[in-house]
């Protein structure tokens, strides 16, 4: 039996950016777009070019390889044509493949928020869509407040759908903007919309204000809608959007949906779901939700007792899907079996192949668990995991040793009488027995340490010339001034690869130094097979260890 195609539209970088306390930098957006590509969604909505400097810079060039790169914006303003509207033209002239325009499907909102008429708004909607389509963009329309608008004025809400389709919109998306619609209402209203529009031209955009965004998305799909809009980990304003991290495995693994529909998510991509979800939270500098469906640390955790006993006899007794299918792991408190499969998969990403009965695997697993109990988290710091694995397995080259380091922060008055802060770092390292000392000033102790550590690495200096620190995050794991601190450092090089390393210590400088040290070590690992140590030149033996 042939299956119908469902399309997954991610709006983390646009609607998810409305989350209180969340501000995406350009580097954040680039990295998250990479995560979404890795996951395999069909559309990546990156923001609103022209609305702010970050979004404008993000859309200066295409940021996806396979997913449809999508820009968001408003329909044209009243009193001018779409061809002469700066907002519409910013979208049309951006590097986006598709443009998603928001229009108001509730007549009350048209009158209240826009001070316009429904007739004028429909004309503007049609003009905007035609302009985008004629420019070669795939046009989408988000009908804001659609369900509330339908209840207030069915004729106008349906006219919005018809107008968008007639003008050439590929998708018309029904938005539950207030998040208060019930699944039964979604089914009833979507069924009515389908009397004038085919399901393969309709999308659903539910918010989670009643905790039913995922249920509403599934209700719409069951009724005939073929595009789902949501965000990573349910990010979004107020209570969030539909959580794609929950929706995707439900659609792919549950027979009720999997036998009727197909998505662009492969089994291998689904196995990266837990890693992507947790790495995303790490980038936001927040703790992952332990009880999140499918990907939470407690999603497949069982305490000792009759549950654990039954689980050991048959995993399906207390697991609705195999944890490894979504990249998670089983946690049985009375068993030592948890984690091996995931560990082998993680090792394979770094070209490290071990047999499941290799005793070194047990040692590595115990080391990872012990370090995680002290605050380390390798889901968002895969480069540190690669370094740790090679260290435990005895395959980590002895590139350089740090003898000691020192930082100094001094606030003083300069010759002009202005108060300034000066930061200096001194690092002593040993390379092949030779002691090297570097001194550097920087914008704060971490930057000074970074500069000093990389200033003179002896014979390895040329191999880290293109290394660049692009992000630095700090999380306090325990309360109080003496709390344990976790630092995440993101680095990149000229190949375009990015990697994250971690440091944990009661001392924030020490945690930072550990993360910086591992970033440089990983860079050297990454280039080891492509460097002729005798001549100091790159050879054709290039090998990508970025994972």
C-alpha angles and dihedrals in degrees: 000000000000116000127221119242120246118199122214117213117192118204099173093120093050114025091022088057087068089073113120110256095015121118118167118210120207089258090052091052094049092049094046091049086056090053091051091050089051090051092050106235117166099227132031113195104201104185142269114315110214094023096090138355095256095054092043091053091045091058096047088096137011112278101190134065103197108004119083105259106224133195123202129213149131129284115253121295120254116265098033138067123254088245089061098039112107093207094053092044092051088061096042092050096045125100090257121125091209138025124215114200123194118222129176115248095182113083091209090058091049091055097037104039101027102029087222140115128258091241092054092046092052091050090051091048092053094046092049095050093047091050093052093045093049088053090059097256123136102242124218128178124207107204101209118214089006098155095045089045092051091053091049099041116003094181095056094044091052090045088059090055093047094045093051093049094046090051091055107267113162092205133021110197122206108216126203089200097172092043093224101113118114122229091245089055091048091054093048096046096042090051089055092048089053090064086074102024134042117241093238088067095048132086135186126222110184128180122211104232092127094034090252104103093113091045091049091050091051091046090054092048092049089052094050112278113136105192125065124195120201146126141250110275090355095287116175146109120306105350096354139245133287107301110239090191087065097036098050099059090041090056094042102039107031110086093217088067103020093059093051103035141038129204134191091256115111123205089251091053091047089055087061093055098098092046093049093046093051095040088053091053090048090054089052088050093236134120116259115247105259093207097045111136115262097350106045120111088241096044091098100019122124128183124221117283137068092328092057091044093053092043092056089054096046122002092204091068091080104011121078092194132012107270092224090061088072096032094257127122139230115250114200111172094209095046136075092203097090119112107011097111092049091047092053090049092050091048091050090057086065096044093256111137121191133165116245091243094050105127090218088066090063090050092050092046091051090048093051092049092047092050092046088055087059094052106275117134119188099184090086097029106057094156091059088050090054091052093046093048093053091045093053092042091050095241100108111116116233096242099160141334126222111228095185143315137208134194129196129193116192129179113201145140118267127217090278091055093250119139110243137173118225122195124193132179131194120196128184117196135171122222117183089340094309116123114223125186125196131185124195141166121220149167094277131339097287094052090046091051091048091052094046095046092053097038096088121009094157114224090001096058095096091053094061099042092108095044113119132180108224105170140021126189132181127198125185108220098189131027126256135049091286093054126140110257128211118202125193119196122191119202137179140185138203092278089069093246118139128197138178128220130187138216128186127192142128083246113071093206092052091049090050093049091051091053091047092048092052092047091058091043091052091049089054090048090050092054098036096098093044098052130081102216092196097057099023091231133121117254136195090264090094116159127178111225095168093108 
